[in-house]
Amino acid sequence: MESPTSTSQNLLSRPRPQLMVHSRRRFSNPRSSHYFSSKYKKNLSIRASSSSSSGDSTVTLLDYGAGNVRSVRNAIRYLGFDIKEVQRPDDILAASRLVFPGVGAFGSAMDVLNQNGLAEALCTYLEKDRPFLGICLGLQLLFESSEENGPVKGLGLIPGTVGRFDSSEGLRVPHIGWNALQVTKGSGILDDIGARHVYFVHSYRAMPSDANKDWISSTCNYGDTFISSINRGNINAVQFHPEKSGDVGLSILEKFLNPSQFSRKKKPTSGKASKLAKRVIACLDVRTNDRGDLVVTKGDQYDVREHSNDHEVRNLGKPVDLAGQYYKDGADEVSFLNITGFRDFPLGDLPMLQILRYTSEHVFVPLTVGGGIRDFTDGNGRYYSSLEVASEYFRSGADKVSIGSDAVFAAEEYLKTGVKSGTSSIEQISRRYGNQAVVVSIDPRRVYIRSPDEVKFKSVKLTKPGPLGEEYAWYQCTVSGGREGRPIGAYELAKAVEDLGAGEILLNSIDCDGQGQGFDVDLIKLVSDAVSIPVIASSGAGSVEHFSEVFQKTSASAALAAGIFHRKEVPILSVKEHLHSEGIEVRL
């Protein structure tokens, strides 16, 4: 078990693998694209995973140093297995079963594998048809090459090139969320998983072809039909994240880790999933109360204090307990927002890091954390980059980080100069971990106007007129927890952060926050129609009908709520059952 460190200094100074930013140079690998002989690729034998059923409870994990691998570790340990980390090539060769989770850039991963001698060992392991499970990038690297910042040569086991989703026809990229799995052949680990939702988060995919059709064990449709998993002999790899796919994902992992407990003669059974589901996200606003305890709270137009003589911080429960309950209730994701992080040093907030660690041990859906992700200099003069701050959150169990105020300042500078500096928090984090790991949280306030000509910002004609009969409004972005307005609109900010590398937008509304009267449909439609990345609707939910309304009237990919879930006014299951009855795809 990893032991938690006691100081923020130790958290950032401990040794860790170094990723090298991939350039456009080509690799001169000793085995390059012909790591595997054509004879091997054609004649790989199909045989049972006898070595995995020998009673060995140790799983070898290949972590090359990018992204949230803690979740994979936690899932493996949750299923009762021990973990041996790969330190050198010989550890791969000695493995009885090998799990290779990958996130981030294809080229950076190949750099690390080649420079550390791991690629050669991995290829030797695979040539011997040893038990292997690749996850996400761990699937893509098995192909011949990738177009990501390339072309870049892969391990060359499977014919084909990994390419980016085509967003030219309005497809939202990255592909984020719970999509349907169509199993094409029995592969052991996918038995009983047919037509079920699993969690994807990626911008690149491999396509089926005559050359690789014998490898394919399942496909998924998002714009086109792409390869969602492969299997041949003891080699398995999946594009989705089983460690983030709830009970379905844990079942897939268990079948790989302990195949002797499952019959390989079962035929895949059909579920109800047919396409990408709309996500229902539970949000926990976290802050310290006046006694120093970290609690879940909820604001009324961003005011989190009770309207009483004591004026205490509203306390709605303990973060880890609530997150665990929402996972059991069917939440598709859980978001933690540290609402005082904009003024505190986030890596000094060890309780928040501990919350992530403890939550990720028992919650197997995506976790997002936000608050204070920016460059920072502490009281001792030690400088921390936003990338270092985000990296610690990822190591503690986060899958995505949410950037607020810092994104506003970065967007303002970008719109002013027209130049991407490469140093903003959005650019640094997305370059290392991929844009799917970066959420930008927008906190706008409605400003009523009588005519769009009154302002230089994009405005909308309102569904309901303003207090003085105004027919239009623009949405002014704020920073510092809604306390300070900025000279930039929500439309302009959304477009700018997409250009800078954000992969998703969390769209709040100060006006609707805590009111329970429904989401700001005018705002959400304005922004979701303007960008090609997913948009999460937030603020204002008070009934199940509010969720169906926002999905039916806008292009939002997900809807987030907090208070109605905390106060048990509207259960998550009731929201999903209502959406299903309205013909809206959800994960049930």
N, C-alpha and C positions, 0 to 999 in steps of 0.2 A: 504493500500500500504506500502511496506517496505521502510523505509527511508534510503538512503545511508549514511554511516558513513563518517566522514571527515578525519580520520587519519588511517594509516596502523596499528597503535597500537590498536585502537579501533576495527578494523576489526578482529584482531586475538584474542583479549581478551574477546570479548563478550561471554556470556554463550551459549553453544550449546550442543545438545545431545551427549553422549559419547557412542561410539560403543565399545563393548568388542570383542577382537579377539577370535574366536571360537576355542576351543580345541577339542580333540577327545573324551571328556567325553560324556556320554549319559545323556539325560534329564530325570528328575523324575517329569514330569508334572502331576498335579492333574488329568488332563483328557488325557494327552499324545496322543497316536495315536487314542484313542476313544473319542476325543473332541466331535464328532458327533455320535449319535446313528445310527445303521444300518437302523433302521426304518425311521429316518429323511432323511438319504442319499437316501433311496429308494423312499420315498413318498413326497419329496419336491414339494409343489404345484406350478403350473404354473399359475401366475396371473399377471395382468397389474400393471404397476408402478404408482399406483394412488397417492402415497405420493409425487412423484416427480412432479406431475402436479398441485400441490395445490397453486402454485404461490410463494413458498418460493424460493428466489434467492440465498440462502446460501448453499455452498458446504462444507462439513467437510473433511479436508485433514489429513490423517495419515502419518506424516513424522517422521520416526524413526532415522533420522540423517545421512544418507549416500547418496552421489551422488548429481546430479543436479535435485533437485525438483523444482527449480525456474522455469524451463521450463513448468512444469505441472501447477504451479500457474499462470504463464503468459497466458497459453492457456485458462485456466478457466476464468480468468479475461477478456481476449480478447473476449470471448463469452458472456460476460455481467453478470457474476456471482460473488458474494462475497465469501470469504473464511474464514472458521473458523478452526483454527489449533487445533489438538488434544493435550491437555495438560495432561489429566487424563482419566482413563477408562470411566467415566461417559459421557465424550464428545462423545465417540463412540456410547453409548447407546441412546443418545439424538439426534443423527444425522438423518436428513431427507434423506440424500444421502451421501454416504461415498466413497471417492476415496483413494486408497492405492497404491501409486507408490513405487516400490522397485528396488534398484540396489545393487550390491555388493554380499556378501557371504550369503548363505542360513542360515548357523548356527549362524552367527553374528546377523542376523535379528531376528531369533527365540530367541536368548539370550535376546535381548532388549524387545521383545514383552512379554516374560515370566516374566522378572525381574520387569517390570513396570506395570504388571497386565493387559496389553493391549490384550494379547492373549485370556484370558477368556472373556473379554468384546466383542472382535471381534467375537468370536464363538457364543456368545449369540445373537449378532446383525444378524449374518448370519442365525442362526436357525430360526429367525423370518421372514426370507425372505425379508429383508429390502434392498433398492436399494444400490448396491455395485458394484464398478469397481476396479478391481486389475490390475496393470500394471507391466509387466515383472516379477520381483521377487514376486510381489503381486499376480500373478497367481500361480507360483511354490509353494508358501507357503501353498496353499490350499490343496496340495496333502499330502499323508501319510508320505512320507519321501523323502530325497535327498541323493545321493551318494557323494555330494560335501563335502570333508573333513569329511566323515561320515562312516556309515549312520547316518543321523540326522533326528529326527522326525519332521514332519510338523504339520499343524493344523488338518489334517485328514479328511477334508470334501470330497475330491475326491479320489477314489481308484487309486493307482499307485505310482511309485517311479520316481523321477526326476533324470535323468542320464546325463552324459557328451556325447557330440557328439563323434562319433568314427572317429578319424583322421588317423587310421592305413592304410586306403586305399587312402590317399592323400587328404582327405577333410580338408579344411582350417578352423581352429578353433582358435578364436571365429567366429561364424556366424555373420558377419557384413555386413549390407547393405539392399537394397530394394528388398524384395522377394515377390513372388506372393501369394496371399491369396485365398484359395479355400473354399468358404462358403458351409457348408454341410446342414445347416438348417437356416431358418429365425429366427433371434434373436433380431429384432428391431434395435439394434445399427449397425448391419452389412448389413442392407437393402441397396441395390444399391452399394455394395462394392465388389461384386464377381469378382474374377480374377483381382484384383488391386494390385499394389505394395504398401507395407507398410514397415516401417523401423524396422529392427531387430538388436539387438546387444546383444549376449549371447553365453555362452559356454555350458550351460545345458538346457535340454528340457524334457518335459513329452511326453510319447508315448501313442497312442491310444490302447485300449484294450476292450474286451467285458465288463469288469467291469465298465469302465468309458465312454462308447460310447454314452450314453444318455446325457452326459454333453457337448459333443463336438459340437461347432457351426462353427468352421473352422479349416482347417489344412494347413500346409505348407510343402514343400519338400526341404530338404537339407541333402543329403545323404540318409536319410530315411524320411518317412512322420511322422511329429510330430504335437502335438496339438498347434495351434496358438491362439485359443480362446475357452472359455467355456461359456455356458449360461444355467441357469435353473431358472425359475421364475424371480425374480428381481436381481439375482446374475449374474454378468458378470465379466470376467477377460480375459486379452489379453497378449500374450507373447511379442508382438511388442510394439512399443512406438507411440501411436497416437499423442502425443504432438510433435513428431519429424517426422511425416508422412505427412506434408504439408496439403493441403486442404482436402485430404481423411481422414487424422487423425482428423482434426478439426471437420469434419462431424460426425465421430464416437463419439467423445466426446460430441458434441451437442445433438446427439440422446439419449445419456445416461442422460445428464443433463436436457434436455427439451423434453421428449418423446411425450408429448401431441401435439407437432408440426409435428409429423411424423406418418404415418400410419403403423401399425404393420402387415398389410395384404399384403404389397409389397413383391414380390419375388426377391431374389438377381439377379442382372443383371450381365452379363459377361463383363469383361474388356479385355485388350489385354495381361496382364501380364501372364507369364507361368513359370518363374524361377527367380533365383537370377540375378539381373541386374548388369551390369558394371556401376560403379559410375563415374560421372563427377563432379569434385570438383573445386570450385573457391577459390583461395588463395589470401589473402591480406597481403602483407608485410608492416608492420606498424612501423613507427619510428617518432621521433620528428625531425622537420626541424630546420634550424638555427634560426628561430624566436620562437621556443618552441611549435609550433603547431604539433599535432599528425596527420600524413598524411599517405595515402597509397602510397607506392613507388614501384619501380621495378628495379632490378639490371641487369647489363650487366656483366656476370661472377662475380656476387656478388658486383659490383661497382654501388652504387645507386645515384651517383652524376652526374649532367649534364656535358657534355663535352663543357663547355662554360667558359667565363671569370669569371663569378660569381661562378661557380662550386657548385651550390646549389643542395640540395637534390631534386631528381626528385619527383614531386608532381602530383599524378594521381587521387586525390579526397579524399573525407571524408569517413572514414571507415564505419560508421553506414549507410550512404546513399548507398554506393556501395554494402554492404552486403544485404540490403533490395532489391536492384535492382536485384542482382543475385538470390535471393530467388524467386522473381517474374519471372525471366527468366528461372527457372527450375533447378538451381544448386542442386545437391543431398546432398552436404555438403558445409559449408563455413569454411575456416581455417584462423585464424589470427596468423601471426608469428611476434612477437615483435623482430625485428632483431638487436636491441641493448640490449636486455634483458640479454645477456651473461655478460655484464659489469655493469649493473644497478641493484639496488635492486628492484625486480619485485613488491613487495607489497607496495613500495613507489610510484609505477606508477599508481596512482589512475585514471588518464584518461583511461588507458587500461582496468581497471576493470569496469569503467563506460561504455566503449564501449560495453563490454560483456553484461552488464545489459540492456542497451538500445536496443541492437540488439536482445536479446532473447525475448523482448516484442513483436516483430513483425515478427521474422524469425523463422519458425517452421520446420526447418531441423537441423541436428546435427551441433554443433559448436565445433571447435577444437581451442585451443590456445597454443602457444609455445613461448619459450624465457625466459631464466633465471630460469627455474625450477630446483632448487638445494638447498642444505643447505646453509644458509646465516647468517652472523652476521652483524648487522647494526652498524652505527656509535656510538650508545650508548652501544654497547656490548651485545645487545639482540640477542639471537640465535633463528633462525627460521629453522625448518626442511623442507626438500623438500615436505613432506606430508602437512605441514601447508600451504606452498605456493600453492600447488595444490588444497588444500581444499578451499582456498579463490577463486580460479578461478572457481571451481565447484559451489560454492555458488553464484558466480556472473553470472552464466549462461552457463559455458562451459560443454560440454558432455565428451570431451576427452582432455587430455593434451599431448603436444608433447615435448619430452625431447631430447636435442641435445648433447652438449658437455659433460654434466654430465654422459650420457649413455656411451660415449666413455671411460671415465676414469673408470667407473664401469666394463665395459667389459674387459678392459685391466687387471684390478686387478683379475677378475674372471678367465681369461685365464691363468694368472700367477700362481694363488694359487690353482685353481680347486675347490674353496670353495665359496659358496654363503654366503656372510656376513649377509644378511637380513637387512642391513642398507642402501643399495643404494636407490636412488630415485625410480628406477623401482620397486624394491621389496616392499618398503614401500607403494607406491601408489597402486600397483596392489593387495597387500594384503588387503588393506582397501576397495578399490573401484572396484576390479576385473581387470583382465588384459585387458579387452575390453576398459578400460578407459585410457590405456597407449599406446601412439604412440611414437616410437623412430624415430627421424629425422636423417638421415645419409647424410653427405655432403662429398662425395668422389671426388678425382681428379685422372684422368687417368695418369698412369705412364707406358710409353711404354718400352717393353723389347723384345729381340730377341728370348728368349727361356724361358719357364716356370721354368727351372732349376736355373735361375738367382736370384730368390726370394723364400722365404719360404711361401709367401702368395698365395692364390688361384688366378690363372690368367685365362684369356680367350683368345681364338683365335679370333682375330678381324674380323668383317665383312669387314671393310675397313682398309688397312694398315696405320701405323703411318707415320709421316712426313719424316722419314728416311727409310721407307720401313719395319718397325717393324711389325711383324705378331701377337704379343701378347701384353697384357697389364694387369697390376693389378691395383686395385682401392684403393688408399691410403685415409684413412679417415682423416678428418680435424676437428678442433675445433675453437672456437672464430670467428664464422662467416666466416670460410674458410681461416683464416689467418695463422693457425699453423697446419702443418702436423703431424700425429701421427703414431707410428709403429704398425699399425693394418690395415688390409684390410676390404673392405666392406663385403665380404663374411664371414670373421671371426667375424666381429662385429654383423652382422645379426644373425648368429647362437647363439652367446653368449647372446644377449639381449632377444632372444626368450626363452632361458633357464632361464634367470633371471625373466621373467614374462611379457615381452612386449606383447601386443595383436595385434599390427599392426606396419608396417614399412613404413615411408615416405622416399622414395629413390630419393634424388636429384642428380644433376650432375653439378659440377662447370664448366666443359668444355662446356656443352650444354646450361647453363643458359643464357637466353636472346638472343640466337642465332636464334631461329625460324626455325631450320633445322631438328627438330624432336627429340624424346626422345632417350636416349642412350639405344638402344634395347639390346646390348651386356651386359651391366651392369644389366639391369632390369631382363633379363632372368637368369643371373648368380645367383642373389639374390632370385628371386621368386621361382626358382627351388630348392633352398637350404633350405627353411623354410616352415613350415606348417601354418604360420599365414598370413593374407592378406598383400599384398604389394601395395602401392600407387606409381605409376610412376609420376615423377615430372621432370621439367626442359626441355625446348627445343621445346615445342609445337608451331607450327606456322601455321598449317592448320588443317582442319577436318580430312584429310587423316592420319595425324600423330597419331590421337587417334585410328583409326581403325588398324593401323599398330602395335601399341604397344599391343593392345588386341589380335590381331591375331597371333603375333609372340612370346608372353610371357604369363606367368600366372598371370599377374597383375590383381588385383581386381578393381582398380580404377585408374583414370588418373587426374592429377591436373594441372591447368594452372593459370596464373596470367595476364601477360602483354597483351596477345591477347584479353582477356576479358575486361581489364581496358580500352584499347585503341579502343575497339569496332571493332577490326579487324575481329574477328571470334565470332559470337554470340553463346551462350550456346545451344540455340535451334537448330542452324545449325549443331553443333557437334552431338547432339542426333539424329536428322533426318538422318544424314549421317550414323551413327552407325546402326540405325534401318534398313536402306536400305542395309547395308552390312550383315544383319542377326545377328547382335549383340544385345542381350537383353538390353534395357535401359528403364528407367522410363520416360514415356511421359505424 
